[in-house]
Amino acid sequence: MIPSPPGAPPCRPVRACVSTPALTLFLALSAVLSFAASSAARPGSPSWVPGMPPEVQSMRAEILSQEGYEERAEQWRTYVDRHPESAYARVQLARAYRYSKLVPAEERNELISKAHELDPTCPEALEAIAHTGLHSKVRIVDSLEEARDYAMRAVELAPHWPEPHFTLWSLATVLGREKEAHDHLEAIVRKRGYPPPILDFGHNLLVSAEPGAIILTNGDNDTYPPLALQIAHGTREDVAIVNLSLLNQKDYAHSIWKTALGADTPFSEKELKNLWKEAMRKTREGEIPSSTIVRALLAKVESGEWKRPVYFAITVYQPVLDACPLALRIEGLLWRVLPEPGGEREDADPPIDAARSLELFRETFRLESATDLAHSWSPTDAATNLLKNYPALLRIVATRRAEAGDLEGTRFALREAIRILDFHGEEEMRREMAAYWKELDPDNPEIERWQ
């Protein structure tokens, strides 16, 4: 938990907000947000029909508590018992088990294999089989090519469903097929695989970076949207997105640098081969390959051998940030890696370039969708959790600009934070921020409406 400076509203810890489990945000607000207006939901699973339990959605779309996933698992287990012929139900049970971690991968794969046996044309079963291809220890298929075939069959059977394209993008990326990967990113956008609030978050993440930067991401919601925007709309194509999870795959770890950066890469082919050998040695000691590769990149930043900006997305695992040996500073939605040793900080708030962050919020970020009435906001919605970063960051920007004597900048930051909090029904935090504003700017009449 981050303590707040005297007089400033506190930050509060929350569960993580992107698609992989247990991601912990360094910046946070409280976890309870109200429902906003309705509709415009992304396409659901094609086999779900009324009368079934609620769909276990990807964590790109919905994040439940441990108890929530256990409840879904029980609901689908009961449904499978009553409808043993339902292939889709077995896939849903396997997904509930995956997110709740109630059973090992081998048991989940048995459910998926049985689902495909029951109905070889079930799109969800085909996609689930393909997804296991990305996990070498728990595959149902024998190769990445076979996994691709299953996912492509799912696309043929359910042409409007975006889900298989996420798996197909990962497979194409690991296989080094750049054009194919681009096609699947375009399909994700075209088939509404992401709602506007998450796409706009991806835009804001991209524009937070300086030209020619590398951004290290962790999960689906900080990786797919910026990549999709680069491909579909040409947004900030100079920025390289490198996914830390996929860096644990050999083919991706070798190919991503040239794919994302062209000829000017931080590692030569020889260095990459030696790095992977070192990573395999470290793996036997309990370290994941991506840690070895990132540490080598950071060493080049520190020595000045790599001069382009390197960032971590603000949604990256906290342990990854803690392990960074260099200093970090927030710029917009990114942690910038500085070419100097890191250290323990005693300040209440993390280091931040408040002037640049304020400029990004004021001039460049897309924030309209943060209060989009067409989106189905809920406490478990992934977008709801992801966008908590905005008011948390704006609160820190406000305190820093107040310390610098920039009253107009402080007003803007507090106004935007309060507007977002008010829309999402965060009454307590809204009042606390308004009280802080009143303390700083007692004669401003616009504060009255927020108190």
Secondary structure as the mmCIF struct_conf table of DSSP 4:
data_model
#
loop_
_struct_conf.conf_type_id
_struct_conf.id
_struct_conf.beg_label_comp_id
_struct_conf.beg_label_asym_id
_struct_conf.beg_label_seq_id
_struct_conf.end_label_comp_id
_struct_conf.end_label_asym_id
_struct_conf.end_label_seq_id
HELX_LH_PP_P HELX_LH_PP_P1 PRO A 3 PRO A 5
TURN_TY1_P TURN_TY1_P1 PRO A 6 GLY A 7
BEND BEND1 ALA A 8 ALA A 8
HELX_LH_PP_P HELX_LH_PP_P2 PRO A 9 CYS A 11
BEND BEND2 VAL A 18 THR A 20
TURN_TY1_P TURN_TY1_P2 PRO A 21 ALA A 22
BEND BEND3 PHE A 26 LEU A 27
BEND BEND4 ALA A 31 ALA A 31
HELX_LH_PP_P HELX_LH_PP_P3 ALA A 41 PRO A 43
TURN_TY1_P TURN_TY1_P3 PRO A 46 SER A 47
TURN_TY1_P TURN_TY1_P4 PRO A 50 GLY A 51
BEND BEND5 MET A 52 MET A 52
HELX_LH_PP_P HELX_LH_PP_P4 PRO A 53 GLU A 55
TURN_TY1_P TURN_TY1_P5 MET A 59 ALA A 61
STRN STRN1 GLU A 62 GLU A 62
HELX_RH_AL_P HELX_RH_AL_P1 GLN A 66 ARG A 82
TURN_TY1_P TURN_TY1_P6 PRO A 84 GLU A 85
HELX_RH_AL_P HELX_RH_AL_P2 ALA A 87 SER A 100
TURN_TY1_P TURN_TY1_P7 LYS A 101 LYS A 101
BEND BEND6 VAL A 103 VAL A 103
HELX_RH_AL_P HELX_RH_AL_P3 ALA A 105 LEU A 118
TURN_TY1_P TURN_TY1_P8 PRO A 120 THR A 121
HELX_RH_AL_P HELX_RH_AL_P4 PRO A 123 THR A 132
TURN_TY1_P TURN_TY1_P9 GLY A 133 LEU A 134
TURN_TY1_P TURN_TY1_P10 SER A 136 LYS A 137
BEND BEND7 VAL A 138 VAL A 138
BEND BEND8 ILE A 140 SER A 143
HELX_RH_AL_P HELX_RH_AL_P5 LEU A 144 LEU A 157
TURN_TY1_P TURN_TY1_P11 PRO A 159 HIS A 160
HELX_RH_AL_P HELX_RH_AL_P6 GLU A 163 VAL A 174
TURN_TY1_P TURN_TY1_P12 LEU A 175 GLY A 176
HELX_RH_AL_P HELX_RH_AL_P7 GLU A 178 ARG A 190
TURN_TY1_P TURN_TY1_P13 LYS A 191 ARG A 192
BEND BEND9 TYR A 194 TYR A 194
HELX_RH_AL_P HELX_RH_AL_P8 PRO A 196 VAL A 207
TURN_TY1_P TURN_TY1_P14 SER A 208 SER A 208
BEND BEND10 ALA A 209 ALA A 209
HELX_LH_PP_P HELX_LH_PP_P5 GLU A 210 GLU A 210
TURN_TY1_P TURN_TY1_P15 PRO A 211 GLY A 212
STRN STRN2 ILE A 214 THR A 217
BEND BEND11 GLY A 219 ASP A 220
TURN_TY1_P TURN_TY1_P16 ASN A 221 THR A 223
HELX_RH_AL_P HELX_RH_AL_P9 TYR A 224 HIS A 233
TURN_TY1_P TURN_TY1_P17 THR A 235 ASP A 238
BEND BEND12 VAL A 239 VAL A 239
STRN STRN3 ALA A 240 ASN A 243
TURN_TY1_P TURN_TY1_P18 LEU A 244 SER A 245
HELX_RH_3T_P HELX_RH_3T_P1 LEU A 246 ASN A 248
BEND BEND13 GLN A 249 GLN A 249
HELX_RH_AL_P HELX_RH_AL_P10 LYS A 250 LEU A 261
TURN_TY1_P TURN_TY1_P19 GLY A 262 ALA A 263
BEND BEND14 PRO A 266 PHE A 267
HELX_RH_AL_P HELX_RH_AL_P11 GLU A 269 ARG A 284
TURN_TY1_P TURN_TY1_P20 GLU A 285 GLY A 286
HELX_RH_AL_P HELX_RH_AL_P12 PRO A 289 SER A 303
TURN_TY1_P TURN_TY1_P21 GLY A 304 GLY A 304
BEND BEND15 GLU A 305 GLU A 305
BEND BEND16 ARG A 308 ARG A 308
STRN STRN4 VAL A 310 ALA A 313
TURN_TY1_P TURN_TY1_P22 ILE A 314 THR A 315
BEND BEND17 VAL A 316 VAL A 316
HELX_RH_AL_P HELX_RH_AL_P13 GLN A 318 ALA A 323
STRN STRN5 LEU A 326 GLU A 331
TURN_TY1_P TURN_TY1_P23 GLY A 332 LEU A 333
STRN STRN6 LEU A 334 PRO A 341
BEND BEND18 ASP A 347 ASP A 349
STRN STRN7 ILE A 352 ILE A 352
HELX_RH_AL_P HELX_RH_AL_P14 ALA A 354 GLU A 359
HELX_RH_PI_P HELX_RH_PI_P1 LEU A 360 THR A 364
HELX_RH_3T_P HELX_RH_3T_P2 GLU A 368 THR A 371
TURN_TY1_P TURN_TY1_P24 LEU A 373 ALA A 374
BEND BEND19 HIS A 375 HIS A 375
TURN_TY1_P TURN_TY1_P25 PRO A 379 THR A 380
STRN STRN8 ASP A 381 ASP A 381
HELX_RH_AL_P HELX_RH_AL_P15 ALA A 382 LEU A 386
TURN_TY1_P TURN_TY1_P26 LEU A 387 LYS A 388
HELX_RH_AL_P HELX_RH_AL_P16 ASN A 389 GLU A 403
TURN_TY1_P TURN_TY1_P27 ALA A 404 GLY A 405
HELX_RH_AL_P HELX_RH_AL_P17 LEU A 407 PHE A 423
TURN_TY1_P TURN_TY1_P28 HIS A 424 GLY A 425
HELX_RH_AL_P HELX_RH_AL_P18 GLU A 427 LEU A 440
TURN_TY1_P TURN_TY1_P29 PRO A 442 ASP A 443
HELX_RH_3T_P HELX_RH_3T_P3 PRO A 445 TRP A 450
#
